Amino acid sequence: MDINSIFRFCFSFLKKIIYIALLAFYSCGTNTSNNSDPQGLIDILDTNHLGDIHGTSIGDDMDYVMKKMKPHIVSEMPDELTARIPLSIKDSTFYDIDYDFRNGELYSIDLDIFPKDSSDCNLLYNEFKKYYNRAYGLGSEDDGYVVWYTETKSGEDVEISLIDESSSHHKPYLVVTFYQEDGIAD
């Protein structure tokens, strides 16, 4: 075996190693899940669990919600809980969830989202709108405000609203509200 043959063999082997390393590198960075929801939305809603927001739903028992949200509760009153959820995405977006109870049952969920900037606010607004349009049908929209109507498992009317409150608060700010009240969908 002469020096040129050895050189060609080593060069060919090295090209294959580099190709395999690049293939492994790019495939590790690719999201191969079938979930079509953006990662930030998945983190906020916790769409991996059943429920309206973070595995909780309108009509849930207060004890269930307290148990589910216990590690995140920052404020607790007799008929109200506030939870702050840290995100795994690497930005400064954070959010709070307010749970309101009537007769021991969850009747209102307010999700306050504080994106790091206005472009993230617009992105999240559109992601939420698309997600809820898929889940509840086309919502009615008017100037940064979208509303959907649905029912609880027991047939109670629920209004879901998405509001971009950025202009009135002078900072990027979105609100998602689930509110249960008889006749609200009429």
C-alpha positions in Angstrom: 0.0 0.0 0.0 1.5 3.3 -1.1 1.2 6.7 0.7 -1.4 8.0 -1.8 -3.7 5.0 -1.1 -3.4 5.5 2.6 -4.1 9.2 2.2 -7.2 8.5 0.1 -8.4 5.9 2.6 -8.0 8.3 5.6 -9.6 11.2 3.7 -12.6 9.0 2.7 -12.9 7.7 6.3 -12.7 11.3 7.7 -15.4 12.5 5.3 -17.7 9.7 6.5 -17.1 10.6 10.1 -17.8 14.3 9.5 -21.0 13.4 7.6 -22.2 11.2 10.4 -21.4 13.8 13.1 -23.2 16.5 11.2 -26.2 14.3 10.6 -26.3 13.4 14.3 -25.9 17.1 15.3 -28.8 18.3 13.0 -31.1 15.5 13.9 -30.7 16.2 17.7 -31.8 19.8 17.1 -34.9 18.9 15.1 -38.3 18.7 16.8 -39.7 15.3 15.7 -42.9 15.4 17.7 -46.2 15.4 15.9 -47.5 18.2 18.0 -48.2 21.2 15.8 -48.4 23.7 18.7 -45.5 26.0 19.3 -43.3 25.1 22.3 -44.1 28.4 24.1 -47.8 27.7 23.8 -47.3 24.1 25.0 -45.4 25.3 28.1 -48.1 27.9 28.9 -51.2 25.8 28.4 -49.5 22.5 29.4 -51.3 20.9 26.4 -49.8 17.5 27.4 -52.5 17.2 30.1 -56.3 17.4 29.8 -57.9 20.6 30.8 -58.4 24.2 29.8 -55.1 25.6 31.3 -52.3 23.7 33.0 -54.4 20.6 33.5 -57.3 22.4 35.2 -60.8 23.0 33.8 -63.8 25.1 34.6 -66.0 23.1 37.1 -63.0 21.4 38.8 -63.1 21.0 42.5 -61.1 23.5 44.5 -59.1 20.7 46.3 -58.1 19.2 42.9 -56.9 22.6 41.6 -55.0 23.3 44.9 -53.3 19.9 44.7 -52.5 20.2 41.0 -51.1 23.7 41.3 -49.5 23.4 44.8 -45.9 23.9 43.8 -46.8 27.1 41.9 -49.2 28.8 44.3 -48.0 32.3 45.3 -51.3 33.6 46.8 -54.2 31.8 48.4 -57.5 33.2 49.6 -60.8 31.3 50.6 -62.2 31.5 47.0 -59.1 32.4 45.0 -55.7 31.0 44.1 -52.8 32.7 42.1 -50.1 30.6 40.6 -46.9 31.7 38.9 -45.5 29.2 36.4 -41.9 29.4 35.3 -41.3 28.6 31.6 -38.7 26.3 30.2 -38.2 28.4 27.2 -35.2 30.7 27.4 -36.7 34.2 27.4 -38.1 36.6 29.9 -41.8 35.7 29.3 -43.7 34.7 32.5 -47.3 34.2 33.4 -49.7 34.1 36.3 -52.9 32.1 36.6 -55.8 33.3 38.8 -58.3 30.7 39.8 -61.7 31.8 41.2 -64.1 29.4 42.9 -67.8 29.5 43.7 -69.3 26.9 46.0 -66.0 25.0 45.9 -65.9 24.8 42.1 -63.7 26.6 39.6 -65.8 29.1 37.6 -63.1 31.5 36.3 -59.5 31.1 35.1 -57.5 34.2 34.2 -54.2 33.7 32.5 -52.0 36.8 32.4 -49.0 36.5 30.0 -46.2 39.0 30.1 -44.1 38.5 26.9 -40.6 40.0 26.8 -41.4 42.3 23.8 -44.2 43.3 21.4 -43.1 40.9 18.7 -43.4 37.9 21.1 -46.7 39.3 22.2 -48.0 39.3 18.6 -46.6 35.9 18.1 -48.3 34.5 21.2 -51.6 36.2 20.4 -51.7 34.6 17.0 -50.6 31.2 18.4 -53.4 31.3 21.0 -55.9 32.4 18.4 -55.0 29.6 16.1 -55.0 27.0 18.9 -58.4 28.1 20.2 -59.9 28.3 16.7 -58.9 24.7 16.2 -60.3 23.7 19.6 -63.5 25.7 19.7 -64.2 26.8 16.1 -63.7 30.3 14.6 -63.9 32.9 17.3 -65.3 36.4 16.8 -62.5 39.0 16.7 -62.6 42.7 17.1 -59.5 44.9 17.6 -57.2 42.7 19.7 -60.1 40.8 21.3 -61.3 37.3 20.4 -64.2 35.4 22.0 -65.1 31.7 21.8 -68.0 29.9 23.5 -68.2 26.3 24.7 -69.7 24.2 27.5 -68.3 22.4 30.5 -68.7 18.6 30.8 -71.9 19.3 32.8 -73.4 21.6 30.1 -72.6 25.0 31.7 -71.9 27.9 29.3 -68.2 29.1 29.2 -66.8 32.2 27.5 -63.2 32.1 26.4 -61.6 35.4 25.6 -58.1 36.4 24.4 -57.3 40.1 24.8 -54.1 42.0 23.9 -53.9 44.5 26.7 -50.5 45.9 25.6 -51.7 49.4 24.7 -53.6 50.0 27.9 -50.8 48.7 30.1 -48.0 50.3 28.1 -46.1 46.9 28.0 -46.5 43.6 26.2 -49.5 41.9 28.0 -52.0 39.2 27.0 -55.0 37.9 29.0 -56.8 34.6 28.4 -60.0 34.2 30.4 -62.3 31.2 30.9 -65.5 32.3 32.5 -68.5 30.1 33.3 -71.9 31.7 33.6 -75.4 30.4 32.7 -76.6 32.0 29.5 -73.4 33.7 28.6 -73.3 32.0 25.2 -76.8 33.3 24.2 
